[in-house]
């Protein structure tokens, strides 16, 4: 028998939604839990994310006046996954996600607010809904975390208003445009931010937590109240196996290799591999790099590697939670184009100056369109740009650049000008020269686009037909809130990339989070959830929260499976 330094029931690797959910549920089932996190911060990818959770027929949706059912949820997921995900797996998620929500609401601080206007990403598909299935974490007072607040990974800088404070998904959608209502709302939020001065001074950062920080903050407080042991800056180096069963792990902790025995097993919830260049080069479509991701800098595939070494098989390794991104100078993560792509008076073009997709489509589809375009053109170094005019610039955001009414061109930081981020030219021909695309083709593309946009039509790609497209459109623009001509100079461009929120391929698990071997049997004592696993959503994205909903659910189920398996052993 190996010599152990410490013994627990369940070792949880990772502190995002999946890891925190697993640790809390396992503790309440009577397990002694140790949660380890490789970085010096809690929260992982979840803390940087929007924190939204997608659950069909959730407990709140009927209260919002939107009829839903498990049958409609199954019809929707079956349709969009195109038969590539086993029906029983989809049924498990639909059933158990609601049980997970009910349990967490009763027993922890976790709270969500169903977003009745946030559509499914394919609302017109069979079983699709115009809203209500995506739920926003309720704003949380970070002061309740006390010293742990400074140990919580910060939100993505893109989610912070003027770099200072966050707002909810509901507020973000309502604040589109620069009308009096929006300006008044922002002024009020800024006033509240200043009122929190003394709390910031005491705890080191703003205490109003939204989005992924609210979700992780609520779960972390729930974990702390249970007294669950946590180790930061502690990576799992290897799993320990006896007679084919995972019986422990070696953890690097405080400069030592600590051997941790596990009576139930090990939970792998360490995120995906978006920051692992070798894995991306091996498994994913080209071009690919670690620089285009908006995810956590610590997502290097550790959990996937450990699972594979233990005999686990992987799937969907060529996939990610794709989104177009831009590269902001000196920003550690890429910035996503979730809002910008849907706003009028702009479009996407490739290096030939041609459109290639519906810019307002679900972001996973936009990036698939970018890769399809690269295949079609066969270009050795494909490039893509977001091109827009002064009408767009005046009222709309551009990555870190505020609308022109708030931040005129003269006030744009130098680090973002002159092609470092934003290209600007007085004419389309001059812009084409700056971004190195054929001027005649770009002009022809925009002329065709404009002729249809003034009529609210896009016969080429159908932009604005789906309610999903219109969610982030400008409600002041008629007849199609996603379309407006590009005709008023000066003209602008930002280079965009096939980026992601994180990878979605990984270890294959059963419906309870057990890691599976090639022969279809589980690796005894090994569990996984979140982006460490092959997603239950297959190659698609059902709606906002299609990552976090399964992470919470299968983390919850894995804790139950670990207890059941150890009791049966």
N, C-alpha and C positions, 0 to 999 in steps of 0.2 A: 504494500500500500504506500502511495506517495505521501510525503510529508506536506501538510497544509499549514499555511499561516493564518487562515481564517476560514470559517465555514458559514455559509448562508443557505437559504433554500433556493432563491432565484437571484442570479446576477443579471442585471439589465445594462446593456451597452448602448448609450445614447440618451439624450435628454430633450429630444423634440416631442411632438405630440404622441408618437407611438411609444417611446420609452417611458414618458411620464404616466401615460394611461396604464401601461403594463404594471409599473411599480405600484401605483395607487391601488389598482384592483387586486394585485397579488397580496399586498399588505392586508387588505380588508378580508381576504380569504384565509388569513392566518399565517402567511409566509413571512419569513425573515428575508428582507430584500436589501440588496446593495446595488445602487445605481452608480455607474461610472461614466464619466464624460471625458473624452480625450482633450478637448480644448479647456480653456480657463473660464468658459462662460456656459451657462445653461441655455437651452432653447433650440440649438441647431438651426436647420432651415426654417422650421416652423416660426421661430421668433422673428425672422426677417420677412415672413410672408404676410399675405392679407389675413391669414388666420380663419378664413371662411370654411365652413363645413357643409358638404352637400349630402342631404338625406331626403329621399323621396318619402312622401306621406309622413313627414315628421310631425311631432305633437303640436307644433305651432301653426302649420299651414292652413288648417281649417279655420283657425281664429282670424286669419288674414283674409278669409273669404275666398280661398282658392280650393276647389274640390280636388282631391287626390286619392289615390289608392295604391296598395301594393301591386295590384294587377297592372295599373298604368305605369308604375315605376319599372316593373319587369319588362313590359312591352317596350318601354323607352330604351332601357339598357340593352335589351336583346337586339333591338334595331341598330343602335349606334355601334355596338361591338361586333356586329356583322357575323355572329355565330362563332367568334373566335374565343369566347369565354364560356366555360361550362355553365349551363343553366342553374345547377345547384349552387354554384359559387355566387352567382348574381343573387339568387334567392336568399342565400345566407347573409349577404351584405344588406339587402333590403330589410330583412327581418331583424338581424342582430344590431344594426346601426340604431334602430329605434330603442331597443332594449338598453344599449350602451348609453344613449342620451338620457333616458329616464333614470338610469342608475347614477350617472354623474350629477345630474341636476339634484337628485335627492341626497346624495352623500358627499358632494364636494362643492367647491366654489364655482365650478364651470357653468357658465350661462351663455345662451345664444339668443339672437334676435333674428327671426326669419325675415328675409328681404323680399317683400312681395313684388317688387318691381325688377328684381335681378333675375333675368330669364335663364332657363336652361340654355346651354350653348346650341342646342338644336330644338328650339321650342316647337317647330312645326312638324317634327318627327312624331311617329305614333307614340302616344304616352307622354310627349313633351309638355312642359308647362311654361306659362309666361312669367313665373316667379314663385317664390316661397320655399323652394327646396334648398337654396343657398342661404346659410345662416351666419350672421356676423357675430363674433364674440362681443359680449357686452363690455363697455368701457370699464377698466379696473383701476383702482387706486394703488399705484405701485408702492406707496409709503407703507402699505401693509406687509410688504416683503422685507422691510427694514434693510439690513445690510445686504440681503440677497438681491436687492434691486440693482446694485452695481455689478452683480455677477450674472445678470440676465443679458443675453446678446441683444445689442441695439437693433432697432428696426432698420430695414433698408432705407438709405437716405432719401430715396425717391418718395417714400411715404410720409415724409416730414414736411409740413408746411413751413416755408422759409427756413428750413433746416432746424426748426425748433420744436414743433409739436405735431402729433398725429390727429387724424380725424377718422371717423368710422366709414365703412363702405357706403352706408346710406347717405352720409353727409357728403362724401366725395361725388356721388352721382348727382345729388341735388345742387352741388356748387358749380356745375359746368356752366361756362360762360362768364361774362363779367357784368351782369346786371346789378341793380341796386341791392337785390336780395342777397346775391353772392357776396358783394362787397361788405354789406352789413354783417353777414354771418362771419366772414373772416375777421372783421374788426372785433366782433364779440369774442371769438376764439382767442384772438391776440390779447384781449383784455383779461380773459380768464387765465391765460398763460402767465401774464404778469402777476396776477393774484397768487399764483403758486410759487412765487419767488422764494419764500422762506422754506417751503418744502423742498424745492430744488437745492437750496443752500445746505439743507440738512442731509439730504440723501444723495446728492451728487449728480442728479439728472432729473428731467421732468417726470413727475409722478403720474401724469395722465397716460395710461397705457391703452392703446387701441390695437386692433388687428391681431397679428401673431403674437405681439408682446402681451396683449391682454389674455389671450388663450394660455400662453405659457406661464404668465404671472399667476393666473388663477389655479392652474394645475400645480405649480411650484409651491404656492402657499398651502394647498391641500396636502401636498407631500410633506412639507415641513411640519404641519400640525400632527401628522402621523408619526413623526420621528424617524422616518426612513433615512438610513445612512446614504450619503452621497459623497463621491470623490470627484473633484474636478482635476483637470490636468493629468488624467489617468487613462491611458489607452490599454486596450486588450491586445496583448502581443500574440497569444496563442490559446487555443482551446486544448483541454486535457481530456483524453479519451481512455476509457477502460472497457474492454470487451465490446467495442462498438458504440458505447454510450458516452455522451458528454457528461463528465463528472466534475468539471471545474475549468478554470482559466488562469492564465498568468497575466497579471495586470502590472503595468509600470506605474508606480505610485510613490511620490516623494523620493524619487531617485533610486527606488528599489524595485526588484521584480517580486511581486507578491503573489503567492499561490493561493487562489481562492477556491475552496471546495463548494460545489453546488449540489444540494440534495435533490432539487427539482430540475435544474438545468440552467441554460444561458439563453437570454433573449437578445437577439441582434436587432437593434433599432438605431443604427448609426448613419442613416441617410444613404444617398446614392454615391455616384462616382463622377459627378460633374467637374470636379477639380483634379481628376486623375488623367493626365495627358496620355499615358500609355494605354489605359483602358479605353478611352474615347477613340484613340487611333485604331485600336484593335477591333472594336465592336461597331462603331457608328459611321454614318454616312459622311462623305467628304464634301466640302471642307469642314473641318471641325477643330476646335481648340478649347482650352479651358478658360480663355479670356472672355468669351461671349456669354457666360452664364451669370445669372443674377443671384445664384444660390450661395450658400455658406462656403467660406474658404476652406473649411475643414472636411468637406464631403469628398473623400478620396477613395471610397469603396472598401474601407477596412472590414466592415461587416460582411460584405459580399465575399471578399477574399477568404475570411475565416470560415464562412459557410461552405464555400467550395472545397477548401482544404479538408473539411470534415465529411465530404461526400455529397454535399448538396448540389443540385443542378440549377441552372439559371435559364431565364427566358426573357424576351423583349429587350435584350441588351442593346439593340440598335435604336431604342426609343428613348424619348425624354418628354418632359412636360414643356414642349417647345413654345417659345414666344419670340417675336422679333425684338432685338435689343439694339441699343446704341452704346458706344463707348465714351464715357465722360472722362476727360483727363483727370488723373489723380484720384479717381474713384476706385475703390477696391473691388467693386462688383459692377457688372453691366446694368444699364437701366432699361426697363421693359417699355415697349410701346403698346400698352393696353388701351389707353385713352386716345392717344394721338392718331392711331391708325383709323379710328372711326369718325374723326371730325371732318367737316367739309373743308373745301378749298385746298385739298392735298391729295397726293396719290403716291404709290410706290412704283419705281422703275428699276430695271436692271442696267447692266453696263452698256447695253445697246440702246437705252432710252425708251424701252417698251414696258408697258404694264404686263403683269404676269399672274395676278390673282385678285380676289376680292379682299381689299385691305381691311375691311371691317369684319371679316369672318372671324370665328374663334381663333385665338392666337396659335393654337397647335396646327390649324389648317393653313394659316399664313406661312408658317415656316415650312410645312410640307410643300407648299406652293413654291417657296424659294428653292428647295432642293430639287423639285421637279423641273423648275426653270433651269437650274444648273445642269441637270441631265440633258434637257432639251437643247440648250445652246452649246453644250460641250466645252464651255469656256474654261481655260486652265485655272483662272483666278477670278471667279464670278464676284461681282459687286452689285449692291443694291442701295437705293437711296429713297428717302422720304423727301419729296419735292412739294413745296407749298408756296403760297403767295403772301402779299402783305395783309390781305383780309384774314387769313389764318393767323399770321404772326401777331396781329393786333389783339386778338381775343383768346388765343389758345396757347397752352403750354407746349414747350419743346424740350423734353427731358428736364434738365435743371434750369432752363431759361423760362422765366415767367412771361405771360402775355405782354405784348408790346405796350399796352396801355399802362402796365405796371413797371415793366422794364424795357424801355425803348432801346434800340440798337446801340445808342451811345453809352448805355449803362451795362451792356452785356460784358461780363468779365473777359479780359484779354485772352485768358487761357481757353476760352470757348469760341473765339473768333477766328476769322481768316483760315477756315478749313481745319482748325484744330478740333472743332466739333461742328460749328455752324458755318455753312457756305452762304454767301450773300452776293447778289449781282443785280444790276439794274435791268437787265434783259434776260430772257430765257437763253439766248445764244451765248451770252457771257457766262451764265450759270453752267451751261453745258460744257463750256471750255474748262471751267474750274473743276468740275467733277469728272471730266474726261469721258463724256458720252457724246454720240453724234448729235449735233445741234438740230439738223433737219428731222431726225427721227423723234427726238424729244418734243420738238414743236408739233409734229404731226400727232404724236400721242396725246398731247395736251389739247390740241384743237379738237380731236375727236371726243375726248373726255368732256371738254367744256360744252360742246354742242348737246350732249346728252344730259349733263349735270343740270343745266338750266331747266330742263324738263323733269328733273328728279328721277332720271332713268340711268341704268347702267346695263345695256344689252350685252356687254362683253362678259361681265362677271357677277351681275346681280347684286351689287352693293346696295344695302339698305332695304332689301326685300324682307329679310328675316328680322323679327323683333330683337334678336340678339344683336344684330348689326346696329340697331338704333339705340341700344341702351346707353352708349356713350356718345351718341350724336348730339348736335347742337339743337335744342328744341326751338330756337329762334329762327332756324333756317327751314324754309318751305320750298317745294313740297316734300323733299327728302332730306331729313336732318343729317344724313351722312354725306351728302353731295353738294358741292358748290364749285363754280368754275374757278380755275387758276388763271387769273387774268390781270391782277393788279400788282404792279411792281412796287418795290423791289421783290425779287424772287429768292427763295431760300432752298437749301438742301441739307440733310443730315444723313450720313452713311449709316445703314442698318445692317444687322447681321442675323444669321439663323441661331438665335440664342435659346436659352431655356431657364426655367425656374428650378430645375433639378432633373436628374435622370429618373426613368420610371421602369427600367429593367433591373432584374436582380434575382434573388433566390426564389425558387418555386416553393410555395407553401400549400398546405391543405386548407380546408375551410376553417380551421381553428388556429392557424399560424404555425403549424409544425413544418419544419424545413424538410423537403422531400428529396429522396435519392433517385437515381436513374431507374431503379427497379420499381418505383411507385410506392415505396415504403418510407416512413419518416426516419430521420436521423434521431435516435432516442436522446431526449434531453436538450434538443436544439429548436429554438423558435425564432421567428422573425416577423417584422411588420414595417410599414412605412416604405420609404424609397429604397430600403435595403432589399425589398422584394419585387417580384414581377407584379405589376399592378392588376388588381381585379378589374380595372376599367379597360384592360387590353391596350389597344393602340389609339384609343379615343379619349375624350375629355367631356364628361357629361354636363359640367357646369362648374362655376366657381366653388371651390371646396372639394373637388373630385380627388384631391390628394389627401387632405387632412381627414375627411370623413372616414375613408378606409384605414388610415393610420391609427386613429382613435379606436375604431371598431375592432380591427384585428389585433391590436395591442391588448385590448380588453379581453378578447377571446383567448389569446395566447396565455394570459395569466390564468384563466380558468382551465385551459388544457394542461398547463404545467402542473397544476395541483391535482387534476384528475389522473394524469399519467403517473405521477409519483405515488399516488394512493393505490393505483392498480398494480404497480411494479412489485 
